[in-house]
Amino acid sequence: MRTLIPLLLTALATPAAAQTGIAGPPSADVGPFKTSVGRELDSIRRSVDRGRRDGQLSRRDARAARREGGQIGTLANRYAADGYLSDSERAELSARAELLRAEVNRERLLRPASRPD
């Protein structure tokens, strides 16, 4: 996971994504309604929590996945600041969430359930 997260960030980097400054975990709410991207991020967070609890994700991998999910949520909130997500913005957010989901699933499958470290 350590090698894929930088790759993800490099492949999908945008000026807005490069700016961090996350004060706390961002909400998955985008605008006045919950988007499919927000629901996907919630699902990924639950998967990370389950993987960590079941020993399928190391502390480091879980932290990296949560950080990436937070960055996607922050970007979603920035994109939706005008109350609207364009098709290209929605597609980018969906692609980022799908890549994160795939990486979390891959890490969970590679490590058998054990006691968390």
C-alpha positions, 0 to 999 in steps of 0.5 A: 500500500505504501507504494500505491498511495503515492502512485495514486496521488501522482496519477490523479494529482490536481492543484486542489488535491495537493493542498491539504490542511485537513483540520479533522475528518471531512464529512462525506456530505457534498452540498445539500445531499449525500452523493454516491461518492460520499456513500462510497467513502463511508463504505471504504471507511467502514471496510478499513475499520473492519480490516484493522479490527480483524488484523487484515490491515496494519496500522500504517496501511489503515492510516494511509487509507484513511488519509487518502479517503479524507483527501478525496472527501476534502476535494469533493467538498471543494468541488461542491463549494458552488453547490454543483458537481460537474460530470468531470468532477464527479468522474474524478472523485469516483475514480479516486474512490474506486482506486482506494477501494481496490487498494484496501480490498487488495491489502485485506486479501493479502493479509490473513485475519490475525491480531491487529499490530 
